[in-house]
Amino acid sequence: MKNEGKPAKESAFHRLSPDLVLTLVEKALGVRCTNLCRPLVSYINRVYELEQEDGAGLVVKFYRPGRWSHAALKDEHDFLLELAGREIPVIAPLELRENGSLGRHEEMYFAVFPKCGGRSYDEYNDDQWLEIGRLLGRIHAVGAGRRPEGRIVMTPDRSTRQQVEFLLAGKFIPPDLAGEFASLASTLIAEITPLFANAELIRIHGDCHFSNLIYRPGESFYVIDFDDMALGPPVQDFWMLLPGYREESFAEIDLFLEGYETFRDFDRKSLALIEPLRAMRFIHYTAWCAFQVAEEGLSRVVADFGSREYWQRELNDLADQLERIRTAPEPQGNWY
């Protein structure tokens, strides 16, 4: 979730103004911009839409200090630039006048991207599942080329354990429920960790859901927002796109894998990781909300985060998911 210590409040990141944003981007790119500086929705970073005087749209992302190390941010940019170099549809950062694609102001890093609009879909037809499979197969073929230096390792005994420790150490959970959460999370980690023992771990997007997959008419699907890029199992990058649980999504999985294997082999045994990854996602999302509270004093996505009712729901959902993992039917047919 994060790689460095939490910075002091009221840093340059918290003092960002339209004037400073425009000045930094103009200096970094050596261009002139109009007065447009429109904030875009981002719950962790600060993101703004800008416009060059020639009308070209830009998006600048200021990374929250303390969340990612320089090495981790470089991992993200290197991956995006490798993908763009292979003509894979992603939105890569622009080259700046100094220091490659990663700018810096005081303790704050930033990057500038070309504006690239598109629409997302809530569900996909058969041809789109094939296309998405081919797209992610191409991305993973590049992702398998080398390991990142500063990114999290998405396994229960690494990333999930770190998130559990963050939640407990930060006292985000009511004291009378903290012990139950610790016990349930510990049981989950112990039971699903062996499933990852021989899993292939490569560079992946890490957060590939509907909103991060946009379609541009006349072009193709684009994968956007590699902020949560990780070293993890390839199956992580498509299970969140499925319309339901693994056993409810046979047709979509078959179509996806048909497209995927046009460019890269897929280990069908790793389909058994889908429901464990869903449980890990529960904890990841809760830790993500807690990080917002630690930084800003509140979570803007969950109104009652931290309440007893919230944590009771989380405990119930996690317990239900653990039971689903324990009783999941074995994959059949040609899946193995």
Secondary structure, 3 states (H helix, E strand, C coil): CCCCCCCCCCCCCCCCCHHHHHHHHHHHHCCCEEEEEEEECCCCCEEEEEEECCCCEEEEEECCCCCCCHHHHHHHHHHHHHHHHCCCCECCCCCCCCCCCCEEECCEEEEEEECCCCECCCCCCHHHHHHHHHHHHHHHHHHCCCCCCCCCECCHHHHHHHHHHHHHHCCCCCHHHHHHHHHHHHHHHHHHHHHHCCCCCEEECCCCCHHHEEECCCCCEEECCCCCCEEECCCHHHHCCCCCCHHHCHHHHHHHHHHHCCCCCCCHHHHHHHHHHHHHHHHHHHHHHHHHHHHHCCCCCCCCCCCHHHHHHHHHHHHHHHHHHHHCCCCCHHHC
